[in-house]
Amino acid sequence: MMALLLLAPLLAALLIVVLRRWPAALGLAGSLGCLVGAGGLLWQVRHHPVVRFPLPGLPGLPYGLGATPFTALLAVIVAMVALLIFVYARGYMAHERGKVWFWASMSLFVAAMQLLVLSADWLLFVTGWELMGLASFLLIATWHWEDKARQGAVKAFLLTRFTDLGLYLGIIIILLQSGTSLIQAERGPAIPLVGALALLLAVMGKSAQVPFQSWLAGAMAGPTPVSALLHSATMVAAGVVLLLRAYPLLPPASLPYIGAVGGATIVLTGLTALCSNDIKQLLAASTSSQLGFMLVALAAGFPGAAVGHLFAHAFMKSSLFLSAGLFQHQNESTLFARISGSGRTAPVALAGWALAGLALAGVPPLVGYWSKDAILAAGLGAGNPAWYFGVAAGGALLTALYIGRSLGLLWRGPARPAAAAAGLGLMRAGLLGLVGFVVVVGFFLADVLRFVGYALPEARAAQLTGLTAAALGLGLGWFLRAADFEMPVLRFVQDNYPIGGGFPALVGRPTLALAAACGRFDEYLHGQVVGLGGAVLALAGRGRQADTRLRQAASAVGPATLALAAHARRADTRLWQAAAGVGTATVALAARARRADAGLSAAVQGLAGAFRQAGQLSRPVQSGLVHRELLWTMLGVLALVAALFISLFRWF
């Protein structure tokens, strides 16, 4: 069931973007699947008080979905309100532009809010928080071709993104303090005061508390169904849900700060709602004020009263917005000057506005009577009742005053015929469904809160104070005229107290100046990059020219080089041949020299042998006897003389 609850609207958003056909039918199917899944989850929680669905995540910090009776019931309320608003939107957007954008963003928004509600750990809670912020930006900018829509979306984005820093800091402190990312349902060691104040900063931004309440008025530039969804049980209520989930970890020292923020918001935004000359601007300021009531109840130590008003406010405020949308569609304006008296020609819209408005003012037996009196009783039971009860009673009076004034303006004035508007049947059906919850839920609110583990505080003095404030405020407000709030001094209140020039001067113009400076710096960088690119291209061109010249020179040198190589090859061939001839002659000469050497060696050896033999023959002659030696000498001389005479004889 938990998977169906989350995946049905998410799948619807994806199909709308991909197919770009039947956006309304797919959106309605996704919201219906979400409601079925939420109902099944609530039934499952009845038998198992805690249902967990683990998901893969970081080591030691796993993601996880979980459901308790409180979160399961809140998921049902979110799904029910969303379905009825989707039915209304089917008629409202019948002939409007931007249907694909609108329905895809609405479905994504519902999935993101359900993810935030069912997160069992802080990391997944941040994921849902961020997705919801993205979806709200897209929804406010549905008619992005209009300046007001773009400005409203940017304003909401800038303010909430700034305060979201508190969420990150607070959750980091929680992780360091507890050592786990799981959201604790039971009271544990309190986090430091700085962590609680960081979370309060995130709540102030998301729930449009003073001094960050002005973005909510700018968000009215979106379609009325968007405003109804954002202001009921989703976007702006996410801040209160954050405090409720973190309540077991808040230190007692942080509660006075929460009460101060809530009390200031009740009074200041209640005055803005009273002075508003636009019905949707009145509701935007009223939402901030009613969320301030919830913060006061939490600060007083009674989270059950805050939960009760959270549930009741979801039905009351969505009904008021849908009624305002009917007046807007039939009169093509939301200014009281244009819609005054239109209640007499639009009975269904007036009935829805009256019932939801009386409930918000605390008229019994409507649902707001029970939740508003519970907050007054919480103020009486607080440690500082003078502040908590006093500011809650003053806020109840302001609520009745601006509801009474709006009823008088819608009833009095010229009765203009209602303009024909397409889709009125579906718009009325969605409105009547929500108004039915406004009338009925009050009888079961105490039992519902007991089911989720809370109790509504009760006090007779609180009931009497609430009834007195409702009667007095409604009576006085009925007789207030539009001209009573046209004084220039009230413009400051109507514009949400623009101290120092307000958002345009403090945020808008500095942001635009920074963006312009960044643009100039970007142009400078662009010029430098272009200049560097030109230099590189010029260098590349010169390199290309040099390369061309080298190629030409190489092509000219090439044939000569080839001819020289051919000549060298032929010379080398000749040299090789000559060397081969010289080698052959050398080898032949060496052979001959070897043979001559062998002959010479043989002659030398023969001569040596002859001398050796001669020596052997002459050795006997050398006897050493003198007379023998003299004989041989005489014989030799005689032989020599004989040879001489023979030679001379031949000569003559």
C-alpha positions as CSV (number, residue, x, y, z in Angstrom):
1,M,0.0,0.0,0.0
2,M,2.9,2.3,0.8
3,A,4.3,1.8,-2.7
4,L,0.9,2.5,-4.3
5,L,0.5,5.6,-2.2
6,L,3.8,7.1,-3.5
7,L,4.1,5.6,-7.0
8,A,0.6,6.4,-8.2
9,P,0.9,10.2,-8.3
10,L,4.6,9.9,-9.3
11,L,3.8,7.6,-12.3
12,A,1.0,9.9,-13.3
13,A,3.4,12.8,-13.4
14,L,5.8,10.9,-15.6
15,L,3.1,9.7,-18.0
16,I,1.7,13.2,-18.3
17,V,5.2,14.5,-19.3
18,V,5.9,11.6,-21.7
19,L,2.5,11.2,-23.4
20,R,1.4,14.9,-23.2
21,R,-2.1,13.6,-23.6
22,W,-5.0,13.2,-21.2
23,P,-3.3,15.2,-18.4
24,A,-6.4,15.7,-16.3
25,A,-7.4,12.0,-16.5
26,L,-4.0,10.8,-15.6
27,G,-3.7,13.3,-12.7
28,L,-7.1,12.2,-11.4
29,A,-6.1,8.5,-11.7
30,G,-2.9,9.1,-9.8
31,S,-4.6,11.0,-7.0
32,L,-7.3,8.2,-6.7
33,G,-4.6,5.6,-6.5
34,C,-2.8,7.6,-3.9
35,L,-6.1,7.8,-1.8
36,V,-6.6,4.0,-2.2
37,G,-3.0,3.4,-1.0
38,A,-3.4,5.8,1.9
39,G,-6.6,4.1,3.0
40,G,-5.0,0.7,2.9
41,L,-2.0,1.9,4.9
42,L,-4.3,3.4,7.5
43,W,-6.2,0.1,7.8
44,Q,-2.8,-1.7,8.1
45,V,-1.7,0.7,10.9
46,R,-4.8,-0.1,12.9
47,H,-3.4,-3.6,13.4
48,H,0.3,-2.8,13.4
49,P,1.0,0.6,15.0
50,V,4.3,1.0,13.2
51,V,4.9,-0.1,9.6
52,R,8.4,0.2,8.2
53,F,9.6,-0.2,4.6
54,P,13.4,-0.1,4.5
55,L,15.2,1.2,1.4
56,P,18.9,1.1,0.4
57,G,20.9,4.1,1.4
58,L,24.3,5.1,2.7
59,P,26.3,2.7,4.9
60,G,25.0,3.0,8.4
61,L,22.4,5.6,7.3
62,P,19.7,3.6,5.5
63,Y,16.7,5.2,3.9
64,G,13.4,4.1,5.2
65,L,9.7,4.7,4.9
66,G,7.5,4.3,7.9
67,A,3.9,4.8,9.1
68,T,2.5,5.5,12.5
69,P,-1.2,6.3,13.2
70,F,-0.4,10.0,12.9
71,T,1.5,9.9,9.6
72,A,-1.0,7.4,8.1
73,L,-3.9,9.6,8.9
74,L,-2.1,12.7,7.6
75,A,-1.4,10.8,4.4
76,V,-5.1,10.0,4.1
77,I,-6.0,13.7,4.6
78,V,-3.4,14.8,2.0
79,A,-4.7,12.3,-0.5
80,M,-8.4,13.2,0.1
81,V,-7.9,16.9,-0.1
82,A,-5.7,16.4,-3.2
83,L,-8.4,14.3,-5.0
84,L,-11.1,16.8,-4.4
85,I,-8.9,19.7,-5.5
86,F,-8.0,17.6,-8.6
87,V,-11.7,17.2,-9.4
88,Y,-12.2,21.0,-9.0
89,A,-9.1,21.6,-11.1
90,R,-10.5,19.5,-13.9
91,G,-13.2,22.1,-14.4
92,Y,-11.0,25.1,-13.5
93,M,-8.4,24.3,-16.1
94,A,-10.8,23.3,-18.8
95,H,-9.9,26.2,-21.1
96,E,-6.7,27.3,-19.5
97,R,-3.2,27.1,-21.1
98,G,-0.4,25.0,-19.6
99,K,-2.4,21.9,-18.7
100,V,0.5,19.5,-19.1
101,W,2.8,21.6,-16.9
102,F,0.0,22.1,-14.4
103,W,-1.1,18.4,-14.0
104,A,2.4,17.0,-14.0
105,S,3.5,19.4,-11.3
106,M,0.4,18.8,-9.2
107,S,0.9,15.1,-9.3
108,L,4.6,15.5,-8.4
109,F,3.7,17.8,-5.6
110,V,1.4,15.2,-4.0
111,A,4.0,12.5,-4.3
112,A,6.6,14.7,-2.7
113,M,4.3,15.6,0.2
114,Q,3.5,12.0,0.8
115,L,7.2,11.1,0.8
116,L,7.8,13.8,3.4
117,V,4.9,12.5,5.6
118,L,6.0,8.9,5.4
119,S,9.8,9.4,5.8
120,A,11.2,7.3,8.6
121,D,14.6,9.0,8.6
122,W,15.8,12.6,8.3
123,L,17.7,12.1,5.0
124,L,14.5,10.9,3.2
125,F,12.6,13.7,4.9
126,V,15.0,16.2,3.3
127,T,14.5,14.5,-0.1
128,G,10.7,15.0,0.2
129,W,11.2,18.6,1.4
130,E,13.3,19.4,-1.6
131,L,11.0,17.7,-4.1
132,M,8.1,19.6,-2.7
133,G,10.0,22.9,-3.0
134,L,10.7,22.1,-6.7
135,A,7.1,21.2,-7.4
136,S,5.8,24.3,-5.7
137,F,8.1,26.5,-7.8
138,L,6.7,24.8,-10.9
139,L,3.1,25.2,-9.8
140,I,3.4,28.9,-8.9
141,A,5.0,29.4,-12.3
142,T,2.3,27.5,-14.2
143,W,1.4,30.7,-16.2
144,H,5.0,31.5,-16.6
145,W,4.3,33.8,-19.6
146,E,2.9,36.3,-17.1
147,D,5.3,38.5,-15.1
148,K,3.4,38.1,-11.8
149,A,3.7,34.3,-12.0
150,R,7.4,34.3,-12.7
151,Q,8.1,36.9,-10.0
152,G,5.9,35.0,-7.5
153,A,7.8,31.7,-8.2
154,V,11.2,33.3,-7.9
155,K,10.3,35.1,-4.7
156,A,9.0,31.9,-3.1
157,F,12.1,30.0,-4.3
158,L,14.6,32.6,-2.9
159,L,13.0,33.0,0.5
160,T,12.4,29.4,1.1
161,R,15.8,28.3,-0.2
162,F,17.5,30.8,2.2
163,T,15.6,29.4,5.2
164,D,16.2,25.8,4.1
165,L,19.7,26.3,5.4
166,G,18.3,26.0,8.8
167,L,16.9,22.6,8.0
168,Y,20.2,21.3,6.9
169,L,22.0,22.7,9.9
170,G,19.4,21.3,12.3
171,I,19.4,17.8,10.8
172,I,23.2,17.7,10.9
173,I,23.1,18.6,14.6
174,I,20.4,15.9,15.1
175,L,22.6,13.3,13.4
176,L,25.6,14.2,15.4
177,Q,23.6,14.2,18.6
178,S,21.7,11.0,18.2
179,G,24.2,9.0,16.0
180,T,21.3,7.8,13.8
181,S,19.3,9.2,11.0
182,L,16.0,7.6,12.2
183,I,13.2,9.9,13.2
184,Q,12.5,9.2,16.8
185,A,8.9,9.0,18.0
186,E,9.8,8.9,21.7
187,R,11.4,11.7,23.7
188,G,15.2,11.4,23.7
189,P,18.2,13.5,24.6
190,A,17.4,17.1,23.6
191,I,19.4,18.7,20.8
192,P,21.3,22.0,21.5
193,L,19.4,25.2,21.4
194,V,21.1,26.2,18.1
195,G,19.8,23.1,16.4
196,A,16.3,23.8,17.5
197,L,16.5,27.5,16.3
198,A,17.9,26.3,13.0
199,L,14.9,24.1,12.5
200,L,12.7,27.0,13.5
201,L,14.3,29.1,10.7
202,A,13.3,26.4,8.2
203,V,9.7,26.4,9.6
204,M,9.5,30.2,9.4
205,G,10.3,30.0,5.7
206,K,8.3,27.0,4.6
207,S,5.2,28.0,6.8
208,A,5.4,31.7,5.9
209,Q,6.0,33.0,9.4
210,V,7.1,36.5,10.2
211,P,9.3,37.9,8.7
212,F,9.2,35.5,5.7
213,Q,5.5,35.6,5.2
214,S,5.4,37.8,2.0
215,W,6.3,35.0,-0.4
216,L,2.9,33.4,0.2
217,A,1.1,36.5,-1.2
218,G,3.2,36.3,-4.3
219,A,2.4,32.6,-4.7
220,M,-1.3,33.7,-5.4
221,A,-0.2,34.4,-9.0
222,G,-0.6,30.7,-9.7
223,P,-4.0,29.0,-10.5
224,T,-6.4,28.8,-7.6
225,P,-6.2,24.9,-7.3
226,V,-2.5,25.4,-6.8
227,S,-3.1,27.9,-3.9
228,A,-5.7,25.5,-2.4
229,L,-3.2,22.6,-2.4
230,L,-0.3,24.6,-1.2
231,H,-2.2,26.1,1.7
232,S,-4.2,23.2,3.0
233,A,-2.3,20.1,4.2
234,T,0.9,20.2,2.1
235,M,3.5,22.9,1.4
236,V,3.0,25.5,4.1
237,A,1.9,22.8,6.6
238,A,5.3,21.0,6.1
239,G,6.9,23.4,8.5
240,V,4.5,22.4,11.2
241,V,5.0,18.7,10.3
242,L,8.8,19.2,10.8
243,L,8.3,20.6,14.3
244,L,5.9,17.8,15.2
245,R,8.4,15.1,14.0
246,A,11.3,16.8,15.8
247,Y,9.2,17.7,18.9
248,P,10.6,14.9,21.1
249,L,14.1,16.3,20.5
250,L,13.4,20.0,21.2
251,P,14.9,21.5,24.3
252,P,12.5,23.4,26.6
253,A,14.5,26.6,26.1
254,S,13.5,26.7,22.4
255,L,9.7,26.7,23.1
256,P,9.5,30.5,24.0
257,Y,11.2,31.3,20.7
258,I,8.7,29.2,18.8
259,G,5.8,30.8,20.7
260,A,7.2,34.3,20.0
261,V,7.4,33.6,16.2
262,G,3.9,32.1,16.2
263,G,2.3,34.8,18.3
264,A,3.8,37.6,16.2
265,T,2.7,35.9,13.0
266,I,-0.9,35.5,14.3
267,V,-1.3,39.2,15.0
268,L,0.7,40.8,12.1
269,T,-0.6,38.5,9.3
270,G,-4.1,38.6,10.9
271,L,-4.1,42.4,10.5
272,T,-2.9,42.0,6.9
273,A,-5.8,39.7,6.2
274,L,-8.2,42.2,7.7
275,C,-6.9,45.0,5.5
276,S,-6.6,43.1,2.3
277,N,-8.5,44.3,-0.7
278,D,-8.1,41.0,-2.6
279,I,-9.8,37.8,-1.6
280,K,-6.8,35.5,-2.4
281,Q,-4.4,37.9,-0.6
282,L,-6.7,37.7,2.4
283,L,-6.5,33.9,2.4
284,A,-2.7,34.0,2.0
285,A,-2.3,36.1,5.1
286,S,-4.9,34.0,6.9
287,T,-2.8,30.9,6.2
288,S,0.2,32.4,7.8
289,S,-1.9,33.4,10.8
290,Q,-3.5,30.0,11.3
291,L,-0.1,28.3,11.1
292,G,1.0,30.7,13.8
293,F,-1.8,29.2,16.0
294,M,-0.2,25.8,15.6
295,L,3.2,27.1,16.6
296,V,1.7,28.7,19.7
297,A,0.1,25.3,20.7
298,L,3.4,23.5,20.2
299,A,5.2,26.1,22.3
300,A,2.6,25.9,25.0
301,G,3.4,22.2,25.3
302,F,0.2,20.8,23.7
303,P,1.1,19.2,20.3
304,G,-2.3,17.5,20.2
305,A,-3.9,21.0,19.8
306,A,-1.5,21.8,16.9
307,V,-2.3,18.4,15.2
308,G,-6.1,19.0,15.6
309,H,-5.8,22.5,14.0
310,L,-3.6,21.1,11.3
311,F,-6.2,18.5,10.3
312,A,-9.1,21.1,10.5
313,H,-7.2,23.8,8.6
314,A,-6.6,21.4,5.7
315,F,-10.4,21.2,5.0
316,M,-11.2,24.8,5.9
317,K,-8.6,26.6,3.9
318,S,-8.9,24.4,0.8
319,S,-12.7,25.0,0.9
320,L,-12.1,28.8,1.2
321,F,-9.7,28.8,-1.8
322,L,-12.0,26.8,-4.0
323,S,-14.9,29.2,-3.2
324,A,-12.6,32.1,-4.0
325,G,-11.8,30.4,-7.3
326,L,-15.5,30.2,-8.2
327,F,-15.8,34.0,-7.5
328,Q,-12.7,34.6,-9.6
329,H,-13.9,32.5,-12.5
330,Q,-17.4,34.1,-12.6
331,N,-16.1,37.7,-12.2
332,E,-12.6,37.3,-13.8
333,S,-11.1,39.1,-10.8
334,T,-10.2,38.5,-7.2
335,L,-10.4,42.1,-6.1
336,F,-13.2,42.9,-3.6
337,A,-14.1,46.0,-5.6
338,R,-14.9,43.7,-8.6
339,I,-16.5,40.7,-6.7
340,S,-18.6,42.7,-4.1
341,G,-22.2,41.5,-4.2
342,S,-21.4,38.5,-6.4
343,G,-22.4,36.2,-3.5
344,R,-26.0,36.8,-4.3
345,T,-25.6,35.5,-7.8
346,A,-23.3,32.6,-6.9
347,P,-25.1,30.8,-4.0
348,V,-22.9,27.6,-4.1
349,A,-19.7,29.7,-3.9
350,L,-21.1,31.9,-1.1
351,A,-22.4,28.8,0.9
352,G,-18.9,27.2,0.7
353,W,-17.2,30.4,1.7
354,A,-19.6,31.0,4.6
355,L,-19.4,27.5,6.0
356,A,-15.6,27.3,5.8
357,G,-15.2,30.9,7.0
358,L,-17.5,30.4,10.0
359,A,-15.6,27.2,10.9
360,L,-12.3,29.2,10.7
361,A,-13.8,31.8,13.0
362,G,-14.7,29.1,15.5
363,V,-18.5,28.8,15.2
364,P,-19.9,25.5,16.5
365,P,-20.4,22.8,15.6
366,L,-18.1,23.2,12.6
367,V,-14.6,21.7,12.7
368,G,-12.8,24.9,13.4
369,Y,-14.7,25.5,16.7
370,W,-13.1,22.4,18.2
371,S,-9.5,23.0,17.0
372,K,-9.5,26.8,17.8
373,D,-10.8,26.2,21.3
374,A,-8.2,23.5,21.9
375,I,-5.5,26.1,21.1
376,L,-7.1,28.6,23.5
377,A,-7.2,25.9,26.2
378,A,-3.5,25.1,25.4
379,G,-2.7,28.8,26.0
380,L,-4.4,28.7,29.4
381,G,-2.5,25.6,30.4
382,A,0.9,27.0,29.3
383,G,3.6,28.2,31.7
384,N,3.1,31.8,30.5
385,P,-0.7,32.0,29.9
386,A,-0.7,35.8,29.7
387,W,1.2,35.6,26.4
388,Y,0.0,32.3,24.9
389,F,-3.7,32.7,25.7
390,G,-3.7,36.5,25.0
391,V,-2.2,36.2,21.6
392,A,-4.5,33.2,20.7
393,A,-7.6,35.2,21.8
394,G,-6.5,38.2,19.8
395,G,-5.9,36.0,16.8
396,A,-9.3,34.5,17.2
397,L,-10.9,37.9,17.2
398,L,-8.9,39.0,14.1
399,T,-9.9,35.8,12.3
400,A,-13.6,36.5,13.0
401,L,-13.2,40.1,11.9
402,Y,-11.7,39.4,8.5
403,I,-14.2,36.5,7.8
404,G,-17.1,38.8,8.8
405,R,-15.8,41.6,6.6
406,S,-15.4,39.3,3.6
407,L,-18.9,37.9,4.0
408,G,-20.3,41.5,4.1
409,L,-18.4,42.5,1.0
410,L,-19.5,39.4,-0.9
411,W,-23.1,40.0,0.0
412,R,-23.4,43.7,-0.3
413,G,-22.8,45.7,-3.4
414,P,-24.3,45.7,-6.9
415,A,-25.5,42.2,-8.0
416,R,-23.6,41.6,-11.2
417,P,-24.7,38.7,-13.4
418,A,-22.2,35.9,-13.2
419,A,-20.2,35.4,-16.3
420,A,-20.4,32.1,-18.0
421,A,-17.6,29.8,-17.0
422,A,-16.7,26.4,-18.3
423,G,-16.4,23.5,-15.8
424,L,-18.5,25.0,-13.0
425,G,-20.1,21.6,-12.3
426,L,-16.8,19.9,-11.4
427,M,-15.6,22.9,-9.5
428,R,-18.8,22.9,-7.4
429,A,-18.5,19.1,-6.8
430,G,-14.9,19.5,-5.5
431,L,-15.9,22.4,-3.3
432,L,-19.0,20.7,-1.8
433,G,-16.9,17.5,-1.0
434,L,-14.5,19.6,1.0
435,V,-17.2,21.6,2.7
436,G,-18.8,18.3,3.8
437,F,-15.7,17.5,5.8
438,V,-15.8,21.0,7.3
439,V,-19.3,20.3,8.6
440,V,-18.8,16.6,9.7
441,V,-15.2,16.2,10.9
442,G,-15.7,18.3,14.0
443,F,-17.9,15.6,15.6
444,F,-15.1,13.1,15.3
445,L,-12.0,15.2,15.8
446,A,-11.4,14.2,19.4
447,D,-11.7,10.5,18.6
448,V,-9.5,10.9,15.6
449,L,-6.8,12.5,17.7
450,R,-7.0,9.8,20.3
451,F,-6.4,7.3,17.6
452,V,-3.2,9.0,16.6
453,G,-2.0,9.3,20.2
454,Y,-3.0,12.9,21.0
455,A,-5.6,14.6,23.1
456,L,-7.5,17.9,22.7
457,P,-7.1,20.1,25.7
458,E,-10.4,21.5,27.0
459,A,-11.2,24.5,29.2
460,R,-14.6,26.2,29.8
461,A,-12.9,29.6,29.8
462,A,-11.4,28.9,26.4
463,Q,-14.8,27.9,25.0
464,L,-16.4,31.1,26.3
465,T,-13.5,33.2,25.0
466,G,-13.7,31.6,21.6
467,L,-17.4,32.1,21.2
468,T,-17.2,35.7,22.4
469,A,-14.4,36.4,19.9
470,A,-16.3,34.7,17.1
471,A,-19.6,36.6,17.8
472,L,-17.9,40.0,18.3
473,G,-15.6,39.7,15.3
474,L,-18.2,38.4,12.9
475,G,-20.6,41.1,14.0
476,L,-18.2,44.0,13.7
477,G,-16.6,42.6,10.5
478,W,-20.0,42.5,8.7
479,F,-20.3,46.2,8.9
480,L,-16.8,47.1,7.8
481,R,-16.8,48.6,4.3
482,A,-14.1,48.5,1.6
483,A,-13.6,52.2,1.9
484,D,-12.6,51.8,5.5
485,F,-9.4,50.2,4.3
486,E,-8.4,52.5,1.5
487,M,-6.3,54.8,3.7
488,P,-2.7,55.1,2.5
489,V,-1.3,54.3,6.0
490,L,-2.8,50.8,5.7
491,R,-0.9,50.1,2.5
492,F,2.0,49.2,4.7
493,V,-0.1,46.5,6.4
494,Q,-1.6,45.3,3.1
495,D,1.8,44.8,1.6
496,N,3.1,42.6,4.4
497,Y,5.1,45.3,6.2
498,P,7.8,46.1,3.6
499,I,10.4,47.4,6.0
500,G,13.3,49.0,4.1
501,G,11.5,48.7,0.8
502,G,10.5,45.1,1.4
503,F,11.4,42.1,-0.7
504,P,12.1,44.1,-3.9
505,A,14.6,46.4,-2.1
506,L,16.2,43.9,0.3
507,V,16.3,40.8,-1.9
508,G,15.0,41.5,-5.4
509,R,17.2,44.4,-6.5
510,P,20.4,43.1,-4.8
511,T,19.8,39.7,-6.4
512,L,19.3,41.3,-9.8
513,A,22.3,43.5,-9.3
514,L,24.4,40.4,-8.4
515,A,23.0,38.6,-11.5
516,A,23.9,41.6,-13.7
517,A,27.4,41.6,-12.2
518,C,27.7,37.9,-12.9
519,G,26.4,38.6,-16.4
520,R,29.0,41.2,-17.0
521,F,31.7,38.9,-15.6
522,D,30.4,36.2,-17.9
523,E,30.6,38.5,-20.9
524,Y,34.2,39.4,-19.9
525,L,35.1,35.8,-19.6
526,H,33.4,35.2,-22.9
527,G,35.4,38.0,-24.6
528,Q,38.6,36.6,-23.1
529,V,37.8,33.1,-24.3
530,V,36.9,34.4,-27.8
531,G,40.1,36.5,-27.9
532,L,42.2,33.5,-26.9
533,G,40.4,31.4,-29.4
534,G,41.1,33.9,-32.1
535,A,44.8,33.9,-31.2
536,V,44.9,30.2,-31.2
537,L,43.1,30.1,-34.6
538,A,45.6,32.6,-36.0
539,L,48.5,30.6,-34.7
540,A,46.9,27.5,-36.2
541,G,46.5,29.3,-39.6
542,R,50.2,30.3,-39.5
543,G,51.1,26.7,-38.7
544,R,48.9,25.5,-41.5
545,Q,50.7,27.9,-43.9
546,A,54.1,26.8,-42.8
547,D,53.0,23.2,-43.2
548,T,51.9,24.0,-46.7
549,R,55.3,25.5,-47.6
550,L,57.1,22.5,-46.1
551,R,54.9,20.2,-48.2
552,Q,55.7,22.2,-51.3
553,A,59.4,22.2,-50.6
554,A,59.3,18.5,-49.9
555,S,57.4,17.9,-53.1
556,A,60.1,19.9,-55.0
557,V,63.1,18.2,-53.2
558,G,61.5,14.8,-53.6
559,P,62.4,14.1,-57.3
560,A,66.0,15.3,-56.8
561,T,66.3,13.2,-53.8
562,L,65.0,10.2,-55.7
563,A,67.5,10.8,-58.6
564,L,70.3,11.2,-56.1
565,A,69.2,8.0,-54.4
566,A,69.2,6.2,-57.8
567,H,72.7,7.5,-58.6
568,A,73.9,6.4,-55.2
569,R,72.3,3.1,-55.7
570,R,74.1,2.6,-59.0
571,A,77.4,3.8,-57.5
572,D,76.9,1.4,-54.7
573,T,76.3,-1.4,-57.2
574,R,79.6,-0.5,-59.0
575,L,81.5,-0.3,-55.8
576,W,80.1,-3.6,-54.8
577,Q,81.1,-5.1,-58.1
578,A,84.7,-3.6,-57.9
579,A,85.0,-4.8,-54.3
580,A,83.9,-8.3,-55.5
581,G,86.5,-8.2,-58.3
582,V,89.2,-7.0,-55.9
583,G,88.2,-9.7,-53.5
584,T,88.4,-12.4,-56.2
585,A,91.9,-11.2,-57.3
586,T,93.0,-11.0,-53.7
587,V,91.9,-14.5,-53.1
588,A,93.7,-15.7,-56.3
589,L,96.9,-13.8,-55.4
590,A,96.7,-15.3,-51.9
591,A,96.4,-18.8,-53.5
592,R,99.4,-18.1,-55.7
593,A,101.4,-16.6,-52.7
594,R,100.5,-19.7,-50.8
595,R,101.9,-22.0,-53.5
596,A,105.0,-19.8,-54.0
597,D,105.5,-19.9,-50.3
598,A,105.2,-23.7,-50.3
599,G,107.8,-23.9,-53.2
600,L,110.2,-21.6,-51.5
601,S,109.8,-23.5,-48.3
602,A,110.6,-26.7,-50.2
603,A,113.7,-25.1,-51.9
604,V,115.0,-23.8,-48.5
605,Q,114.4,-27.2,-47.0
606,G,116.3,-28.9,-50.0
607,L,119.2,-26.5,-49.8
608,A,119.4,-27.0,-46.1
609,G,119.4,-30.8,-46.7
610,A,122.2,-30.5,-49.3
611,F,124.2,-28.4,-46.9
612,R,123.6,-30.9,-44.2
613,Q,124.6,-33.8,-46.5
614,A,127.7,-31.8,-47.6
615,G,128.6,-31.2,-44.0
616,Q,128.2,-34.9,-43.3
617,L,130.4,-35.7,-46.3
618,S,133.0,-33.1,-45.4
619,R,133.0,-34.0,-41.7
620,P,135.4,-36.9,-42.3
621,V,137.8,-34.6,-44.1
622,Q,138.0,-32.4,-41.0
623,S,140.2,-34.9,-39.1
624,G,142.4,-32.3,-37.3
625,L,145.7,-33.7,-38.6
626,V,148.1,-31.0,-40.0
627,H,149.9,-33.0,-42.5
628,R,146.6,-34.2,-43.9
629,E,145.3,-30.7,-44.1
630,L,148.5,-29.5,-45.9
631,L,148.0,-32.4,-48.4
632,W,144.5,-31.3,-49.1
633,T,145.6,-27.8,-49.5
634,M,148.3,-28.6,-52.0
635,L,145.8,-30.7,-54.0
636,G,143.5,-27.8,-54.1
637,V,146.1,-25.4,-55.3
638,L,147.2,-27.8,-58.0
639,A,143.6,-28.2,-59.1
640,L,143.2,-24.4,-59.2
641,V,146.3,-23.9,-61.3
642,A,145.2,-26.6,-63.7
643,A,141.9,-24.9,-64.1
644,L,143.6,-21.6,-64.8
645,F,145.9,-23.0,-67.5
646,I,142.9,-24.7,-69.2
647,S,141.0,-21.3,-69.2
648,L,143.9,-19.5,-70.7
649,F,144.5,-22.1,-73.4
650,R,140.8,-21.7,-74.5
651,W,141.1,-18.0,-74.6
652,F,144.0,-18.1,-77.1
